[in-house]
Amino acid sequence: MSAGTHDYWDDTTVMVTGGAGFPGSHLVEDLESRFDTVDVFVPRSDEYDLREKDDIKRAFEDSNADILIHLAATVGGIGANRENLGRTSTTTRSWVSS
């Protein structure tokens, strides 16, 4: 790893949404093992509803994150994917335009 790459991550706080899920937990583990000075914040769904604007703001306030890696998703497993092939979640709401 080049010195520039390591410098990029020095003393940063990284918020990883979905950090407790399968891919997210591996990313969190990798970040923590590679960089001694990285603080990883994983917002848990029982504390933050990331579909709600106020909870998103609170997550950023609580974490003081420099970087966001968004891996959160609503999933239902293989069976749900087979039954809903090519469909997106109907529970997703967009607040960006509000």
C-alpha positions as CSV (number, residue, x, y, z in Angstrom):
1,M,0.0,0.0,0.0
2,S,1.4,3.4,-0.9
3,A,2.0,6.1,1.7
4,G,-0.6,8.3,0.0
5,T,-3.3,5.7,0.4
6,H,-2.5,5.2,4.1
7,D,-2.4,9.0,4.6
8,Y,-5.9,9.3,3.2
9,W,-7.4,7.1,5.9
10,D,-5.3,8.5,8.8
11,D,-7.4,9.9,11.6
12,T,-10.7,9.5,9.8
13,T,-14.1,8.4,11.0
14,V,-15.9,6.2,8.5
15,M,-19.6,5.5,8.8
16,V,-20.5,2.2,7.3
17,T,-24.3,1.7,6.9
18,G,-25.0,-2.0,6.7
19,G,-21.8,-2.6,8.6
20,A,-23.3,-5.4,10.6
21,G,-24.5,-7.3,7.5
22,F,-22.5,-9.8,5.5
23,P,-20.5,-7.6,3.2
24,G,-20.4,-4.6,5.6
25,S,-19.0,-6.6,8.5
26,H,-16.1,-7.8,6.3
27,L,-15.4,-4.2,5.2
28,V,-15.5,-3.0,8.9
29,E,-13.1,-5.8,9.9
30,D,-10.8,-4.9,7.0
31,L,-10.7,-1.2,7.8
32,E,-10.0,-1.8,11.4
33,S,-7.2,-4.3,10.7
34,R,-5.5,-2.1,8.0
35,F,-5.6,1.3,9.6
36,D,-4.8,1.9,13.3
37,T,-6.2,5.4,13.3
38,V,-9.5,4.8,11.6
39,D,-12.6,5.1,13.7
40,V,-15.5,3.0,12.2
41,F,-19.1,3.9,13.1
42,V,-21.8,1.4,12.3
43,P,-25.3,2.9,12.7
44,R,-27.6,0.1,13.9
45,S,-31.2,-0.1,12.7
46,D,-32.6,-0.2,16.2
47,E,-31.0,3.2,16.9
48,Y,-31.2,4.9,13.5
49,D,-33.9,4.5,10.8
50,L,-31.8,5.6,7.8
51,R,-35.0,6.1,5.8
52,E,-35.8,9.1,8.0
53,K,-34.1,12.4,7.4
54,D,-33.8,13.3,11.2
55,D,-32.1,9.9,12.0
56,I,-29.7,10.4,9.1
57,K,-28.7,13.8,10.4
58,R,-28.4,12.4,14.0
59,A,-26.1,9.6,12.7
60,F,-23.8,12.1,11.1
61,E,-23.9,14.3,14.3
62,D,-23.2,11.3,16.6
63,S,-20.4,9.9,14.4
64,N,-18.8,13.1,13.1
65,A,-18.0,10.9,10.0
66,D,-15.6,12.1,7.4
67,I,-16.5,9.3,5.0
68,L,-19.7,7.4,4.3
69,I,-19.8,4.0,2.8
70,H,-23.4,3.0,2.2
71,L,-24.1,-0.7,2.2
72,A,-27.4,-0.8,4.0
73,A,-30.3,-2.6,2.4
74,T,-33.5,-4.3,3.1
75,V,-33.2,-7.9,2.1
76,G,-35.3,-10.9,2.5
77,G,-32.8,-13.6,1.5
78,I,-32.6,-15.9,-1.5
79,G,-36.3,-16.8,-1.4
80,A,-37.5,-13.2,-1.5
81,N,-35.0,-12.4,-4.3
82,R,-36.4,-15.3,-6.3
83,E,-40.0,-14.2,-5.7
84,N,-39.3,-10.6,-6.6
85,L,-36.8,-10.9,-9.4
86,G,-36.0,-7.5,-10.8
87,R,-38.2,-5.5,-8.5
88,T,-37.1,-2.9,-6.0
89,S,-38.2,-2.5,-2.5
90,T,-41.6,-0.7,-2.1
91,T,-40.6,0.5,1.3
92,T,-37.9,2.8,0.1
93,R,-38.7,6.5,0.4
94,S,-36.6,9.3,-1.1
95,W,-36.2,12.4,1.0
96,V,-33.4,14.0,-1.1
97,S,-35.8,16.2,-3.0
98,S,-37.6,17.4,0.1
